[in-house]
Amino acid sequence: MIRLLIEGEAGKAEHTFWKTLLDATLNTYEIYTTHGTGGAEAATRQLSNDSAIGDIAIVALDRYTWATYRRCVSILAYAARQRNFTLYRVSAQSFESIFVSYTRLPSLVMIKSQIMRAVLNEVAGHINAKMNFANKLGGYAVKMRTLGLTADVGTQERFVAWLLNQVTLKPASFHISKSKISQCWLIPCCTAHTNTQHACPSWRNAPQAAKPNKSFWEKMLDLEAQSVLRLSSHSICILQ
């Protein structure tokens, strides 16, 4: 059985994304949520106690809260040795950093501002290189003010979440916020659109004979290969 540890509770974007992925590939799995960081140790110990020989535990917690992340991994690593289950870690600083680091994101959404596009590309580079960029948050806030926007630069995690929310506003079918992940991340590529305002630029700008037509699983493999997920301790292909 796959046992997945995440922060987002049911109904939130993070939980919806992982549940959709697991539903598409597995008959048996369990998602454990820490409800932020407050319940991290309790959820981790529950996962540990539930795991048995042959199970696979996957940690997909934010690494921005490093002390919490390290404690959870330590508990599971010890339990894995005792109970002979396998432990893997998702290499993402946060759920939102997966999508911000996705190199194809700019071709899927409508970013009219070159300043916003440049900041997205720079932040994606930092995430893919596993760099700390807290010292750049002030500069990003200044750039966003030139666009009439007030960025949340309280922490790297909050800025990445804010940035993802902003750059995916259009088309609405690709929008990702803390509370919601829109349908184009959860279904196969459309083969026909009656309302082109909801289509991604890749679909809208391609000739009719070359419209994108990827299955959901093909989209997930591409997301993995072209984002920080490719650096995980094991490929999400394990879910096949």
C-alpha positions in Angstrom: 0.0 0.0 0.0 1.1 3.6 -0.7 0.9 5.9 2.3 1.3 9.6 1.6 2.0 12.3 4.1 1.0 15.9 3.1 0.0 19.1 4.8 -3.2 20.0 3.0 -6.5 18.7 4.4 -9.3 17.3 2.2 -10.8 19.8 -0.1 -7.7 21.9 -0.5 -5.6 22.1 -3.7 -2.8 20.0 -2.5 -5.0 17.2 -1.2 -7.1 17.3 -4.4 -4.0 17.0 -6.7 -2.5 14.0 -4.9 -5.8 12.2 -4.4 -6.5 12.6 -8.2 -3.1 11.2 -9.0 -3.5 8.3 -6.6 -7.0 7.5 -7.7 -5.8 7.3 -11.3 -3.2 4.7 -10.6 -3.9 2.8 -7.4 -6.5 0.6 -5.8 -5.2 1.0 -2.3 -3.6 4.0 -0.7 -4.0 6.2 2.4 -3.4 10.0 2.6 -2.3 11.4 6.0 -2.5 15.1 6.5 -0.7 17.2 9.1 -3.3 20.0 8.9 -0.4 22.6 8.5 2.5 21.8 10.8 0.5 21.6 14.1 -0.4 17.9 13.6 2.8 16.9 11.8 4.2 14.5 14.5 0.8 12.9 15.2 0.1 12.2 11.6 3.6 10.9 11.0 3.4 8.5 14.0 -0.1 7.3 12.7 1.4 6.6 9.3 4.3 4.8 10.9 2.1 2.7 13.1 -0.1 1.7 10.2 2.7 0.7 7.9 3.7 -2.9 7.4 6.2 -4.9 5.3 6.0 -4.1 1.7 4.3 -0.7 2.2 5.7 2.5 0.7 5.6 5.7 2.7 6.0 9.0 0.7 6.7 12.3 2.5 5.5 15.3 0.6 5.8 17.9 3.3 7.0 21.5 2.8 10.7 21.8 3.3 10.4 25.5 4.2 9.4 24.3 7.7 12.7 22.4 7.9 12.7 21.4 11.6 9.2 19.8 11.2 10.2 18.1 8.0 13.4 16.7 9.4 11.6 15.4 12.5 8.9 13.6 10.4 11.5 12.0 8.1 13.5 10.9 11.2 10.5 9.2 12.7 9.6 7.4 9.5 13.2 6.4 8.7 13.5 4.7 12.1 10.1 3.0 11.7 11.0 1.9 8.1 14.0 0.0 9.5 12.0 -1.6 12.2 9.0 -2.6 10.1 10.6 -3.2 6.7 8.6 -0.7 4.7 10.1 1.7 2.1 10.4 5.5 2.6 10.6 8.0 -0.3 10.7 11.8 -0.2 9.2 14.2 -2.7 11.8 16.9 -3.5 9.7 20.0 -3.4 10.1 23.0 -1.1 6.3 23.2 -1.0 3.3 21.9 -3.0 3.2 25.2 -5.0 6.9 25.0 -5.8 6.2 22.0 -8.0 4.1 24.0 -10.4 6.2 27.2 -10.2 9.3 25.2 -11.1 7.5 23.5 -14.0 9.3 24.8 -17.1 6.3 24.5 -19.3 4.1 26.6 -17.0 4.6 29.9 -19.0 3.3 28.2 -22.1 0.2 27.1 -20.4 -0.9 30.3 -18.8 -1.4 33.9 -20.0 1.2 36.2 -18.4 1.0 39.6 -20.0 3.6 41.4 -17.9 7.2 40.8 -18.8 8.1 41.7 -15.2 5.9 38.9 -13.8 7.2 36.5 -16.4 10.8 37.3 -15.5 10.2 36.9 -11.8 8.5 33.6 -12.4 11.4 32.3 -14.5 13.9 33.5 -11.8 12.0 31.9 -8.9 11.6 28.7 -10.9 15.4 28.6 -11.4 16.0 29.0 -7.7 13.6 26.2 -6.8 15.0 23.8 -9.4 18.5 24.6 -8.1 17.3 24.1 -4.5 18.5 27.6 -3.6 17.4 29.7 -0.7 16.2 33.1 -2.1 14.8 34.8 1.0 17.2 37.7 0.4 15.5 38.4 -2.9 11.9 38.7 -1.6 12.2 42.4 -1.0 13.3 43.0 -4.5 10.4 40.9 -5.9 7.9 42.9 -3.7 9.2 46.1 -5.3 8.8 44.7 -8.8 5.3 43.6 -8.0 4.4 47.1 -6.8 5.3 48.5 -10.2 2.4 46.3 -11.5 0.0 47.6 -8.8 0.3 44.3 -6.8 1.1 43.7 -3.2 3.1 40.5 -2.9 3.1 38.3 0.2 6.8 38.1 1.0 6.4 37.0 4.6 8.3 33.8 3.8 9.6 32.0 0.6 6.7 29.6 0.9 4.1 32.3 1.0 5.6 34.2 -1.9 5.8 31.1 -4.0 2.1 30.4 -3.3 1.2 34.0 -4.0 3.2 34.0 -7.3 1.5 30.8 -8.4 -1.9 32.2 -7.7 -1.1 35.3 -9.7 0.4 33.7 -12.8 -2.3 31.1 -13.2 -5.3 33.5 -13.0 -5.8 33.1 -16.8 -7.0 30.9 -18.2 -9.2 30.0 -15.3 -9.0 26.3 -16.1 -5.3 26.4 -15.0 -5.7 28.4 -11.8 -4.1 27.2 -8.6 -4.6 28.7 -5.2 -4.2 27.3 -1.6 -7.9 26.3 -1.7 -8.4 25.2 -5.3 -6.6 23.5 -8.2 -8.5 23.9 -11.5 -9.5 21.1 -13.9 -6.8 21.3 -16.5 -4.3 19.9 -13.9 -6.6 17.0 -13.1 -7.9 15.7 -16.5 -6.6 14.7 -19.9 -5.9 17.5 -22.4 -8.9 18.7 -24.3 -9.3 17.6 -27.9 -11.9 20.3 -28.6 -12.8 23.6 -27.1 -16.0 25.5 -27.7 -14.8 28.4 -25.6 -11.2 29.3 -26.4 -10.9 31.7 -23.4 -10.6 28.6 -21.2 -7.9 26.9 -23.4 -4.2 27.1 -22.7 -2.0 29.0 -25.1 -0.4 25.7 -26.2 -3.8 24.5 -27.4 -5.2 27.7 -28.7 -2.1 28.6 -30.8 -1.4 25.1 -32.2 -2.8 24.2 -35.7 -5.9 22.0 -35.5 -3.9 18.9 -36.5 -1.4 19.4 -33.7 -3.6 20.3 -30.7 -2.2 18.9 -27.5 -3.9 15.7 -26.5 -2.1 14.2 -23.5 -3.6 11.7 -21.1 -3.7 12.7 -17.5 -0.8 10.3 -16.7 1.3 11.7 -19.6 0.7 15.2 -18.2 1.9 14.0 -14.7 5.0 12.4 -16.2 5.8 15.6 -18.0 5.2 17.6 -14.8 7.6 15.4 -13.0 10.3 15.5 -15.7 10.1 19.3 -16.1 9.9 20.4 -12.5 11.7 20.0 -9.2 9.9 16.6 -8.8 12.6 15.1 -11.0 15.0 15.4 -8.0 12.8 13.3 -5.7 14.3 10.2 -4.0 12.1 8.1 -6.3 10.0 8.9 -9.4 6.3 9.3 -9.0 6.2 6.7 -11.7 6.3 4.2 -8.8 2.5 4.8 -8.7 2.1 3.1 -12.1 
